[in-house]
Amino acid sequence: MTTDTTTPDTTAPQLITTGATRPTASGNQLVLRFSDASNLHADPARKPAPGDFAVLVAGTPNAVTAVAVDGAAKTITLTLTTAVTVGQTATVAYTDSTPSDTSGIQDAIGNRLTGFAATEINTTPDTTPPVFSSATVNGNQLVLTYTEASSLDAAALTGNAGFAVAGHGTDGTSPIAYGVFSAVVNATAKTVTLTLKAPVVHGQRVTVSYTKPTTGPGVQDTTGNEAANLIDQAVANNTSAEADTTPPVFRSATVNGNQLVLTYTEANNLEGAARTGSAGFAVNSAEGAAIPVTGIVVNATANTVTLTLSRAVTHAERLTVSYTKPGGNDVVQDATGNDAANLSNEAVSNDTPIPETTPPELGDVTVNGDQLELIYTDENKLDAHHTAPASAFALSSSSDDVAIRVRSVAVTGKTVTLTLSRAVASDEVLTLSYTKPAGDNVIQDAASNDAPSFGNQAVENLTPEPTPVSAPTFPSPPTPKPTPPPAALNADSDGVSDTQERQAIGPWGSARGDGNDDGIADSAQAAVASFSAKISGSPGTSVTLVADSQGGKVTSGSHARITSLEQKTAPAETPQALETPIALTSFQATLETTGSTETFSLYVDPKIGANGYWLQDHGGTTWVNLASSPYGGKMVNEGGRLRLDFSITDGGPFDADGEANGSITASGAAAQMPLSIVGQAPNGAQDGFWL
């Protein structure tokens, strides 16, 4: 049986009151240093309270506002209410006011200091620089330790930070220079760790030198005292004789488009530092033509090197990759500095997919009222960003010698929807032609395969027959209207009833009642409002307004509120060429900051044919499209809905009340203005200018 004769530690930490490590004040920071067999207890829940310290500066109390404990450094830093100036007389005292609890000055074992009497504080500025103490190296990690009364400056060092490391042989040959990748400071441990570009050899004599850099930060303490230069300072070499000496081994290479990935076999990790230029790599096609390398990314843990090529390769191309080890820091190596071998014309596996080249094929063509749909059969969806203009289509009717004009074109999935200038009757026989325009604005699939032109395509007419007029009836006596329930009908106070907002239609097939597809019901958001706008010949169309909008979603932490949203009749002086299918959308919104500029998004059905959000200024002579780039706005096709983004300044020319009062009022039109006349002066002066 073995008896433990070790004497337990029962001594509380003691404040160091003499020498350079006595209590020191700099600005509003007071540092107390302690001696103890173990570390201080650094648990935030067990640190001393600010009120347990009494600090007097020139005889006047200076309250402690915060306490920070560094267990390993055995220091406690007090933040004072007022900064201490150089030369002032100051003292600090401590009393553990609640010895029955677990908090207070104590070591890691739990030995607590009950207090210390008023002790003089050193207010003389620190003018002693950090002093080099020792250096050790293990592999590619070299650690320099400094002696310093306070802490080192934790500012990040750049590049090699003025350090140079050399390995010396015993045969009289010239020293080997070990490049320094980086230098990292541990302020409290008072160390600087250098990562070398290659590991040192076991048993090798190593020295380190330091020259204070002329630019950028160097080694210094927190008061700015700079460490002295070093010349060939001896380093203790702790590198094991069994260090990793096996270089990374090339295993395979694959390419997909313009991304070529080389995979290496490596017991540890690759060195993940950034590479520049081509870093020694060369890629060639089977025909011998070089494909330049424009970028390189190393994934250290996956042991891969990804080359970005100047162009995407085709599925049928055969490639080879070569590698010639470059000089400097761009070499491929593992974390211990073993360089990968050169490669010569290694075959590359081509994983680039076979492109889909089949153009979209026209299937059903139907019409219902003023909506004509072309449904295409294709493996991919149609490209919604480069669709054909309305002028590419020609629609004729058997009952009318005048062609029916196509007002707008919208693409969703594999369907092209044409909005016509009028609704067709149920008995009309229609034919449709499409002439593919030049350029990119054509009907095409996501793989950029253009749909062909077609002529005199029969259109299936799905327009219902008109409802027969029933015999007149006499109205029954009116019945009393039921008393509405006491529950709130407009919970978010945006001027639109919850019933209307629950019917909102949003993009991407979002749930009913979520007009901007943010996952939150419009009836629960004061900055989002939705209502059903009346439109001729239609039961109505969903309109959603978003205030303080960022891409159609309410900005995080927004305090903007919509207080009203309604449809108003367009004024009689509206320009004749401005088509307003849903008249005016009138709204009022309150802002967080008076006089600020607010961003809005208005979601509408693209079938109404709007090509902007048009608003008249205070002068009444100009109609402008706020959803256009000259006014900082834009139009976006978002998941089958048209989003009109625009901005209005509180008190600006498009704020109807004209006052910077924290509220914006506007009546604008999601409408269509023929682009051929935008920017021209009309014949009638009452129409103003259209921009």
Buried (B, 14 or more C-beta within 10 A) or exposed (E): EEEEEEEEBEBBBEBBBEEBBBBBBBEBBBBBBBEBEBBBBBEEEBBBBBEBBBBBBEEEEBBBEEBBBBBEBBBBBBBBEEEBEEEEEBBBBBBBEEEEEEBBBBBBBEBBBEBBEEBEBBBEEBEEBBEBEBBBBBBBBBBBBBEBBBBBBEEEBEEBBBBBBBBBEEEEEEBBEBBBBBBBBBBBBBBBBBBBBBBBBBEBBBBBBBEEBEEEBBBBBBBEBBBEBBEEBEBEBEBEEEBBEEBBEBEBBBBBBBBBBBBBEBEBBBBEBEBEEBBBBBBBBEEEEEBEBEBBBBBBEEBBBBBBBEEEBEEEBEBBBBBEBBEEBBBBBBBBBBBBEEBEEBEBEBEBEEEBEEBBEBEEBBBBBBBBBBBBEBEBBBBBEBBBEBEBBBBBBEEEEEEBEBBBBBBBEBBBBBBBBEBBBEEBEBBBBBEBBEEEBBBBBBBBBBBEEBEEBEBEBEBEEEEEEEEEEEEEEEEEEEEEEEEEEBBBEBBBBBEBBBBBBBBEEBEEBBBBBBEBBBBEBBBBBBBBBEBEEBEBBBBBBBBBBEEBBBBEEBEBBBBBBBBEEBEEEBBEBBBBBBBBBBBBBBBEEEEBEBBBBBBBBBBBBBBBBBBBBEEEEBBBBBBBEEBEBEBBBBBBBBBBBBBBBBBBBBBBBEEBBBBBBBBBBBBBBEEEEBEEEBEEEEBBBBB
